[in-house]
Amino acid sequence: MERYNRIADDVSLGQGTKVHGFANLYGCSLGDETSVGAFVEIQSGVVIGRRCKVSSHSFICEGVTVEDEVFIGHHVCFTNDLYPRSTTGDGRLQEAGDWRLVETVVKRRASIGSGAVILAGITIGEEALVGAGAVVTKDVAPGAVVVGNPARVIRTVDDGAGV
Ligand SMILES: CC(C)(COP(=O)(O)OP(=O)(O)OC[C@H]1O[C@@H](n2cnc3c(N)ncnc32)[C@H](O)[C@@H]1OP(=O)(O)O)[C@@H](O)C(=O)NCCC(=O)NCCS
């Protein structure tokens, strides 16, 4: 493991899993042979499967589950609160319990292009491909290729136009 990481004691790392410099991991679990790039943050409760690649600068928040062999590009941003606020109605800083955590799942062998934003509560289907810079606001069907803001289907991965 490289020197400049903050990997909390409660992180479970699979065999052969690599975490590159300046990553910040706490309370999460990563399967075997998964690779995590520099400056990635992975929060509590996140489960990442085997042989996944998480590219540098991505943010994976609490409530996200990533199945095996998933590719996550650079600067991918997950979210878990659809209506975020800093404070409660009476001006107190929000804490756990003041907001509703909404879960997201990325299914096996899906890929997410660089700079994509995944809104809370989404399921990205098996082998689906999310284009660079997409803002994903609805579930993505298995094998669908989606691009844009809001992300729309442009084709499927098995239509012969390349994966
Ligand atoms: C989504 C993607 C797979 C589509 O590839 P493709 O099927 O070969 O698509 P094409 O290049 O033929 O483009 C088809 C159309 O979608 C548009 N398009 C392609 N990718 C787009 C994207 N990310 N965002 C918005 N529009 C996109 C093209 O402009 C084109 O539009 P047009 O028909 O109006 O000309 C690819 O463009 C992409 O974004 N890959 C992810 C790259 C990445 O982030 N890699 C991370 C590691 S480096």
The ligand as a MOL file (V3000), in Angstrom:
LIG
                    3D

  0  0  0     0  0            999 V3000
M  V30 BEGIN CTAB
M  V30 COUNTS 48 50 0 0 0
M  V30 BEGIN ATOM
M  V30 1 C -20.8850 6.9770 -24.3890 0
M  V30 2 C -19.8320 6.4760 -25.3580 0
M  V30 3 C -19.4330 5.0350 -24.9880 0
M  V30 4 C -20.4790 6.5020 -26.7280 0
M  V30 5 O -19.6170 5.9680 -27.6550 0
M  V30 6 P -20.1810 5.5910 -29.1190 0
M  V30 7 O -21.3160 4.6340 -28.9850 0
M  V30 8 O -18.9930 5.2060 -29.9240 0
M  V30 9 O -20.8520 6.9490 -29.5690 0
M  V30 10 P -20.4490 7.9360 -30.7750 0
M  V30 11 O -19.0950 8.5060 -30.5340 0
M  V30 12 O -20.7290 7.2220 -32.0690 0
M  V30 13 O -21.5130 9.1050 -30.5670 0
M  V30 14 C -22.8970 8.9170 -30.8060 0
M  V30 15 C -23.5850 10.2350 -30.4730 0
M  V30 16 O -23.5580 10.4370 -29.0630 0
M  V30 17 C -22.8460 11.6420 -28.7400 0
M  V30 18 N -22.0120 11.3390 -27.5770 0
M  V30 19 C -21.0800 10.3890 -27.4470 0
M  V30 20 N -20.5730 10.3930 -26.2120 0
M  V30 21 C -21.1830 11.3810 -25.5500 0
M  V30 22 C -21.0790 11.8740 -24.2400 0
M  V30 23 N -20.2350 11.3250 -23.3520 0
M  V30 24 N -21.8820 12.8880 -23.8710 0
M  V30 25 C -22.7630 13.4490 -24.7560 0
M  V30 26 N -22.9020 13.0080 -26.0240 0
M  V30 27 C -22.1210 11.9990 -26.4120 0
M  V30 28 C -22.0030 11.9580 -29.9680 0
M  V30 29 O -21.7350 13.3360 -30.0430 0
M  V30 30 C -22.9090 11.4710 -31.0560 0
M  V30 31 O -23.9220 12.4080 -31.2690 0
M  V30 32 P -24.5040 12.7090 -32.7540 0
M  V30 33 O -25.1480 11.4180 -33.1830 0
M  V30 34 O -25.4760 13.8140 -32.5100 0
M  V30 35 O -23.3250 13.0750 -33.5770 0
M  V30 36 C -18.5370 7.3360 -25.3140 0
M  V30 37 O -18.6880 8.5290 -26.0780 0
M  V30 38 C -18.1170 7.7330 -23.8960 0
M  V30 39 O -18.5290 8.7780 -23.3430 0
M  V30 40 N -17.2780 6.8410 -23.3010 0
M  V30 41 C -16.7610 7.0330 -21.9490 0
M  V30 42 C -15.2920 7.5150 -22.0120 0
M  V30 43 C -14.7270 7.6390 -20.6310 0
M  V30 44 O -15.2130 8.4090 -19.8260 0
M  V30 45 N -13.7170 6.8570 -20.3150 0
M  V30 46 C -13.1730 6.8490 -18.9530 0
M  V30 47 C -11.7790 6.3100 -18.8760 0
M  V30 48 S -10.6050 7.2920 -19.7410 0
M  V30 END ATOM
M  V30 BEGIN BOND
M  V30 1 1 1 2
M  V30 2 1 2 3
M  V30 3 1 2 4
M  V30 4 1 2 36
M  V30 5 1 4 5
M  V30 6 1 5 6
M  V30 7 2 6 7
M  V30 8 1 6 8
M  V30 9 1 6 9
M  V30 10 1 9 10
M  V30 11 2 10 11
M  V30 12 1 10 12
M  V30 13 1 10 13
M  V30 14 1 13 14
M  V30 15 1 14 15
M  V30 16 1 15 16
M  V30 17 1 15 30
M  V30 18 1 16 17
M  V30 19 1 17 18
M  V30 20 1 17 28
M  V30 21 1 18 19
M  V30 22 1 18 27
M  V30 23 2 19 20
M  V30 24 1 20 21
M  V30 25 1 21 22
M  V30 26 2 21 27
M  V30 27 1 22 23
M  V30 28 2 22 24
M  V30 29 1 24 25
M  V30 30 2 25 26
M  V30 31 1 26 27
M  V30 32 1 28 29
M  V30 33 1 28 30
M  V30 34 1 30 31
M  V30 35 1 31 32
M  V30 36 2 32 33
M  V30 37 1 32 34
M  V30 38 1 32 35
M  V30 39 1 36 37
M  V30 40 1 36 38
M  V30 41 2 38 39
M  V30 42 1 38 40
M  V30 43 1 40 41
M  V30 44 1 41 42
M  V30 45 1 42 43
M  V30 46 2 43 44
M  V30 47 1 43 45
M  V30 48 1 45 46
M  V30 49 1 46 47
M  V30 50 1 47 48
M  V30 END BOND
M  V30 END CTAB
M  END
